[in-house]
Amino acid sequence: AEAFAGGLESLRAAFPALERPTATAARAAVAAAGEFAAVGLLQSLLTLQLVDGLTRGNAYGRGHASQECRALGLGNLISGLCGGMGGCGLLGQSLVNISAGGTGRASAVAYVLFVALGLTCFGSLMGAIPVGALVGLMLAVARHTFSWSSVRLLYGRRVGLADAVTILGVSLLTVRRGLAVAVVVGVVATALRFCWDSCNDLYSAHEVGGSTRTVDLFGTLFFGSAATFADHAQPTASDRAFANSWRRRWVRRTVVLNFLHCRVADASAIAALEAACKAYLDLGISVRLRHLSADARLILRETTQGAVLEERDADPQYDVAASTPVAIKPSQLQANRAPREETIVVRPAE
């Protein structure tokens, strides 16, 4: 009961004395602060997402992540200056609050006031609560907090092997190394798996008609699939034989690269297109690039010489994440961007 003595003396009314920390203490404090900030932000955002799902349809609408993060940082800064501990949004307390009917904004303020009142005025009463009751309460909170759907997905084999390994690995790292390390490793593993799947998702269909060969590309052309694109778009043995035959002087051969169902994403994709066009042009074969976006055509027009860039009404509209060549003015590039006025923006209810 001594830990729950409470009373007004437990609250410090004055700011602690500020002292200049040593270099060793400053390095240790910055490292710990970075880890605590990452864990606090992740925990608060996960709590906000869970609360939004449980209180969907109420009069207050969805929460604002940026506003919550700014308020969390300001509150922790004031708490640190007063000699207190930092905090963040907690799943357990939020679930207890919602299960008790507190779904409005006033419930969070009332929750804090009752906790402060219990610590300052009813410390001895809180000290009389058995520890077993607190353990049972935390187990009940953990049972409601745990995502049992992930266990059903693993048991029913509804997810792939990579997703299952990621879920188990993140859960193990959370227990052994902490939430911050687990989340970073999980995000990196998921991003690498997505890149691998996108690399293997690029494929093509070839159609030969007379002296024209059309290559229909499907998927996303980016830095991860550039090597795969080179295999699909490289000159064939027939093209190389044509370059060494006498027909090269009298017959024109054309290769059409159709990007209607393929998106050119970044600078590596532009470089892969330049290499493919150069390979055909060196063999004396004409190249036509069809159904590129206006942004991709603009960049290729300045970097690729000899290839025909077709412009049609059915061309897709998207932006290329590539560095702007020196010959292209920023205003010219901006004029060829996808029309922003046609984008539908869905805003949360206030």
Secondary structure, 3 states (H helix, E strand, C coil): CHHHCCCHHHCCCCCCCCCCCCHHHHHHHHHHHHHHHHHHHHHHHHHHHHHHHHCCCCCCCCCCHHHHHHHHHHHHHHHHHCCCCCCCCCHHHHHHHHHCCCCCHHHHHHHHHHHHHHHHHCHHHHHCCCHHHHHHHHHHHHHHHCCHHHHHHHHCCCCCHHHHHHHHHHHHHHHHCCHHHHHHHHHHHHHHHHHHHHHCCCEEEEEEECCEEEEEEEEEECCCCHHHHHHHHCCCHHHHHHHCCHHHHCCCCEEEEEEEEEEECEHHHHHHHHHHHHHHHHCCCEEEEECCCHHHHHHHHHHCCCCEECCCCCCCCCCCECCCCCCCCHHHHHHCCCCHHHCCCCCCCC
